[in-house]
Amino acid sequence: MTERADQLILNYVSKAADAAHGVLRPDQRLDFSRRLRARIEEERHGSQDPRRVSKVLARFGDPVLLVEREVRRLAESAPGTVRTQAAPALPTSGPAPTALSPARSGSPARSGATAAFPRIADDVSLPPGAVRGPGPAGRERGLPFASLRRAAMFSANPMATGGKDARTVVKDHPRETAALVILVVAALLVPFNLPAVAIFRVPVMVWALGAILVMAGDTWTLRDRLIGVCAPLLGYTAGGVVVGGLRVGDQPGLQAFMLQFFNVSGVMFMIGTGAGVAWLVYRLLDGDVHR
């Protein structure tokens, strides 16, 4: 986790340095990168959580925008110390830029550099329908399934997806990913009607292994883990009873009910497993998951 958080910061500072290439002088570019890294470390507060670091970087905004503001600041404070060509154009899509407050008054300055990097402030403007939630980095709500849409961007920049694109999630959570795959395999084995091992059906044994991995993890909350693990059992029992009872119809007797129960319980187990896995995947990708 530590390496992942540090890599996010390194990638962000590198993008800013690349954007400053040809725009700032080499010494200005080096000073800009150094101050940017120092400000990120200050806002990071020593956190090693990639999600927390991603939120901090998101508050800084687009690296190209930071370079453009540095160029304007240098041009205003010391005309002639920066190149006259324009900074690279901003991309047409991506997170909204973050406002930066002016540098502290009275801070010492020299030609082409400042002693302190400007403090960051959350952008007060949000997309229509979005509401900022509590927390140091703020949260945007009101955009349905936004986290799932971001996670579907397998080739996306983790900076644009809050560090939660699907490839990154799989890499950072191998145990959780393995548990989800095992649960899916358990559901897919139901139609094959494999012979039982002792008194246990093969899909049940595979599900038990996946359930152990889910409960042993600490990424999901206890409530989420219980939902993911119990959904297949609920589908098998309650779903089998309800649907089996409806299919009995006018046929009397326990034998007719048990026949219908076993006919539908396997399908209901698969449906319950799918619902439980879908919930765990959503919570794994959702930014609101807390350890």
C-alpha positions as CSV (number, residue, x, y, z in Angstrom):
1,M,0.0,0.0,0.0
2,T,2.9,2.4,0.8
3,E,4.5,1.8,-2.6
4,R,1.1,2.4,-4.3
5,A,0.5,5.7,-2.5
6,D,4.0,6.9,-3.3
7,Q,3.7,5.9,-6.9
8,L,0.5,8.0,-7.2
9,I,2.3,11.1,-6.0
10,L,5.3,10.4,-8.2
11,N,3.1,10.1,-11.2
12,Y,1.3,13.3,-10.4
13,V,4.4,15.3,-9.9
14,S,6.0,13.8,-13.1
15,K,2.9,14.9,-15.1
16,A,3.3,18.4,-13.7
17,A,7.0,18.5,-14.5
18,D,6.3,17.2,-18.1
19,A,3.7,19.9,-18.6
20,A,6.2,22.5,-17.4
21,H,8.8,21.3,-19.9
22,G,9.4,24.0,-22.5
23,V,7.3,26.5,-20.5
24,L,9.4,27.1,-17.5
25,R,13.1,27.4,-17.3
26,P,14.9,24.3,-16.0
27,D,15.6,25.9,-12.6
28,Q,12.0,27.2,-12.4
29,R,10.7,23.7,-13.4
30,L,12.8,22.0,-10.7
31,D,11.7,24.5,-8.0
32,F,8.1,24.2,-9.1
33,S,8.2,20.3,-8.8
34,R,10.0,20.5,-5.5
35,R,7.4,22.9,-4.0
36,L,4.5,20.8,-5.4
37,R,5.8,17.6,-3.9
38,A,6.3,19.4,-0.5
39,R,2.7,20.7,-0.6
40,I,1.3,17.3,-1.4
41,E,3.3,15.7,1.4
42,E,2.0,18.4,3.8
43,E,-1.7,17.7,2.8
44,R,-1.1,14.0,2.9
45,H,-0.4,14.1,6.6
46,G,1.7,10.9,6.4
47,S,-1.2,8.8,5.1
48,Q,-0.3,5.6,3.2
49,D,-3.8,4.9,2.0
50,P,-3.9,5.2,-1.9
51,R,-7.5,6.3,-1.7
52,R,-6.7,9.1,0.7
53,V,-3.7,10.2,-1.4
54,S,-5.9,10.1,-4.6
55,K,-8.4,12.4,-2.9
56,V,-5.6,14.8,-1.9
57,L,-4.2,14.8,-5.5
58,A,-7.7,15.4,-6.8
59,R,-8.0,18.5,-4.7
60,F,-4.9,19.9,-6.4
61,G,-6.6,19.6,-9.8
62,D,-5.2,19.1,-13.2
63,P,-1.3,19.3,-13.3
64,V,-1.4,21.2,-16.5
65,L,-3.6,23.8,-14.9
66,L,-1.1,24.2,-12.0
67,V,1.6,24.9,-14.6
68,E,-0.5,27.5,-16.3
69,R,-1.1,29.2,-13.0
70,E,2.6,29.1,-12.1
71,V,3.4,30.7,-15.5
72,R,0.9,33.5,-14.8
73,R,2.2,34.0,-11.3
74,L,5.8,34.3,-12.5
75,A,4.8,36.6,-15.3
76,E,3.0,38.9,-12.8
77,S,5.7,38.8,-10.1
78,A,8.8,38.9,-12.4
79,P,8.0,39.8,-16.0
80,G,10.5,38.3,-18.5
81,T,11.5,35.3,-16.3
82,V,9.2,32.9,-18.1
83,R,8.8,31.9,-21.8
84,T,6.1,33.7,-23.7
85,Q,4.6,30.6,-25.3
86,A,1.3,29.3,-23.9
87,A,1.1,26.4,-21.6
88,P,-0.3,23.1,-23.0
89,A,-4.0,23.1,-23.5
90,L,-6.2,21.6,-20.9
91,P,-8.0,18.4,-21.8
92,T,-11.7,18.7,-22.8
93,S,-12.8,16.2,-20.2
94,G,-11.9,15.3,-16.7
95,P,-12.4,16.5,-13.1
96,A,-13.3,20.1,-12.6
97,P,-10.2,22.3,-11.9
98,T,-9.5,23.2,-8.3
99,A,-9.1,26.8,-7.2
100,L,-5.8,27.8,-5.6
101,S,-5.5,30.6,-3.1
102,P,-2.8,33.3,-3.6
103,A,0.6,32.8,-1.9
104,R,1.0,34.0,1.6
105,S,1.7,37.7,1.8
106,G,5.1,38.7,3.1
107,S,6.7,35.4,2.1
108,P,10.2,35.9,0.7
109,A,10.5,35.6,-3.1
110,R,13.2,35.5,-5.7
111,S,13.2,35.8,-9.4
112,G,11.4,32.8,-10.9
113,A,10.5,31.1,-7.6
114,T,8.5,31.5,-4.4
115,A,9.3,30.2,-1.0
116,A,6.0,28.5,-0.4
117,F,3.6,26.7,-2.6
118,P,0.1,28.1,-2.5
119,R,-2.4,26.4,-0.3
120,I,-5.2,24.5,-2.0
121,A,-8.9,25.0,-1.6
122,D,-11.8,22.9,-2.7
123,D,-13.7,24.0,-5.7
124,V,-17.0,25.5,-4.7
125,S,-18.6,24.9,-8.1
126,L,-20.1,21.4,-8.6
127,P,-21.9,19.8,-11.5
128,P,-25.7,20.2,-11.5
129,G,-27.4,17.8,-9.1
130,A,-24.2,17.0,-7.2
131,V,-24.0,17.7,-3.4
132,R,-20.7,18.1,-1.6
133,G,-20.5,15.8,1.4
134,P,-18.5,16.0,4.6
135,G,-14.8,15.1,4.8
136,P,-11.5,16.9,4.2
137,A,-11.6,16.2,0.4
138,G,-15.3,16.6,0.0
139,R,-17.5,14.1,-1.9
140,E,-19.8,14.4,-4.8
141,R,-23.1,12.7,-4.7
142,G,-26.1,12.7,-7.0
143,L,-24.4,11.1,-10.0
144,P,-25.8,7.5,-10.1
145,F,-23.3,4.7,-10.3
146,A,-20.5,7.2,-10.9
147,S,-17.9,4.9,-9.1
148,L,-18.9,2.0,-11.3
149,R,-18.6,4.0,-14.4
150,R,-15.1,5.2,-13.3
151,A,-14.1,1.7,-12.5
152,A,-15.0,0.4,-15.9
153,M,-12.3,2.6,-17.4
154,F,-9.6,-0.1,-17.4
155,S,-7.1,2.1,-19.2
156,A,-8.0,5.3,-17.3
157,N,-5.5,7.4,-15.4
158,P,-5.9,6.6,-11.7
159,M,-5.8,10.3,-11.1
160,A,-9.0,10.7,-13.1
161,T,-10.7,7.8,-11.5
162,G,-9.8,8.5,-7.9
163,G,-7.4,5.5,-7.8
164,K,-10.3,3.1,-8.2
165,D,-10.2,2.0,-11.9
166,A,-10.9,-1.7,-12.1
167,R,-7.4,-2.7,-12.9
168,T,-6.1,-0.9,-9.9
169,V,-8.7,-2.4,-7.6
170,V,-7.8,-5.9,-8.7
171,K,-4.1,-5.2,-8.2
172,D,-4.6,-3.7,-4.7
173,H,-7.1,-6.2,-3.5
174,P,-6.0,-9.7,-4.7
175,R,-7.5,-11.6,-1.8
176,E,-10.9,-9.9,-2.2
177,T,-10.8,-10.5,-5.9
178,A,-10.1,-14.2,-5.4
179,A,-13.0,-14.4,-3.0
180,L,-15.4,-12.9,-5.5
181,V,-14.1,-15.3,-8.2
182,I,-14.6,-18.3,-6.0
183,L,-18.2,-17.3,-5.1
184,V,-19.0,-16.9,-8.8
185,V,-17.5,-20.3,-9.5
186,A,-19.6,-21.8,-6.8
187,A,-22.7,-20.5,-8.5
188,L,-21.6,-21.7,-11.9
189,L,-21.1,-25.2,-10.6
190,V,-24.7,-25.6,-9.6
191,P,-26.1,-26.7,-13.0
192,F,-23.5,-29.5,-13.4
193,N,-25.0,-31.5,-10.5
194,L,-21.6,-32.9,-9.4
195,P,-21.6,-35.8,-7.0
196,A,-21.4,-34.9,-3.3
197,V,-18.2,-35.2,-1.3
198,A,-19.3,-37.0,1.9
199,I,-22.6,-35.2,2.6
200,F,-21.6,-31.9,1.1
201,R,-22.4,-30.7,-2.4
202,V,-19.5,-29.3,-4.4
203,P,-21.0,-25.8,-4.9
204,V,-21.6,-25.5,-1.2
205,M,-18.0,-26.4,-0.4
206,V,-16.7,-23.9,-3.0
207,W,-19.0,-21.2,-1.6
208,A,-17.8,-21.9,1.9
209,L,-14.2,-21.3,0.8
210,G,-15.2,-18.0,-0.8
211,A,-17.2,-17.1,2.3
212,I,-14.2,-17.6,4.5
213,L,-12.0,-15.4,2.4
214,V,-14.7,-12.7,2.4
215,M,-15.1,-12.8,6.2
216,A,-11.3,-12.8,6.7
217,G,-10.8,-9.6,4.8
218,D,-10.9,-6.2,6.3
219,T,-11.7,-4.1,3.2
220,W,-15.4,-4.4,3.5
221,T,-17.4,-3.5,6.5
222,L,-18.9,-6.3,8.6
223,R,-22.3,-5.5,7.2
224,D,-21.1,-5.7,3.7
225,R,-19.4,-9.0,4.3
226,L,-22.5,-10.5,5.9
227,I,-24.7,-9.3,3.0
228,G,-22.3,-10.9,0.4
229,V,-22.0,-14.2,2.3
230,C,-25.6,-14.6,3.4
231,A,-27.3,-13.6,0.1
232,P,-26.7,-17.0,-1.5
233,L,-28.0,-18.8,1.6
234,L,-31.0,-16.5,1.7
235,G,-31.7,-17.2,-1.9
236,Y,-31.4,-20.9,-1.4
237,T,-33.7,-21.1,1.6
238,A,-36.2,-18.3,1.5
239,G,-36.2,-18.1,-2.3
240,G,-36.6,-21.9,-2.6
241,V,-39.4,-21.9,0.0
242,V,-41.3,-19.0,-1.7
243,V,-40.9,-20.0,-5.3
244,G,-41.2,-23.7,-4.5
245,G,-44.4,-23.1,-2.6
246,L,-45.8,-21.1,-5.5
247,R,-45.0,-23.8,-7.9
248,V,-46.7,-26.5,-5.9
249,G,-50.1,-25.0,-6.7
250,D,-52.9,-27.4,-5.9
251,Q,-50.7,-30.4,-5.4
252,P,-51.0,-31.4,-1.7
253,G,-48.3,-33.0,0.5
254,L,-44.8,-32.4,1.8
255,Q,-43.3,-34.6,-0.9
256,A,-44.6,-32.3,-3.7
257,F,-43.3,-29.2,-2.0
258,M,-39.9,-30.7,-1.4
259,L,-39.7,-31.7,-5.1
260,Q,-40.4,-28.2,-6.2
261,F,-38.1,-26.8,-3.5
262,F,-35.1,-28.7,-4.8
263,N,-36.0,-27.9,-8.4
264,V,-35.8,-24.2,-7.8
265,S,-33.4,-23.8,-4.8
266,G,-30.3,-24.2,-7.0
267,V,-31.4,-21.4,-9.3
268,M,-32.2,-19.2,-6.3
269,F,-28.8,-20.0,-4.9
270,M,-27.2,-18.7,-8.1
271,I,-29.4,-15.6,-8.1
272,G,-28.5,-14.9,-4.5
273,T,-24.8,-15.4,-5.2
274,G,-25.0,-13.0,-8.1
275,A,-26.7,-10.4,-5.9
276,G,-24.1,-10.8,-3.1
277,V,-21.2,-10.6,-5.4
278,A,-22.6,-7.6,-7.2
279,W,-23.0,-5.8,-3.8
280,L,-19.4,-6.7,-2.7
281,V,-18.0,-5.5,-6.1
282,Y,-20.0,-2.2,-5.8
283,R,-18.8,-1.6,-2.3
284,L,-15.2,-2.4,-3.3
285,L,-15.3,0.1,-6.0
286,D,-17.3,2.7,-4.1
287,G,-15.4,5.5,-2.5
288,D,-17.5,5.2,0.7
289,V,-16.0,1.9,1.8
290,H,-14.2,2.3,5.1
291,R,-11.8,-0.2,6.7
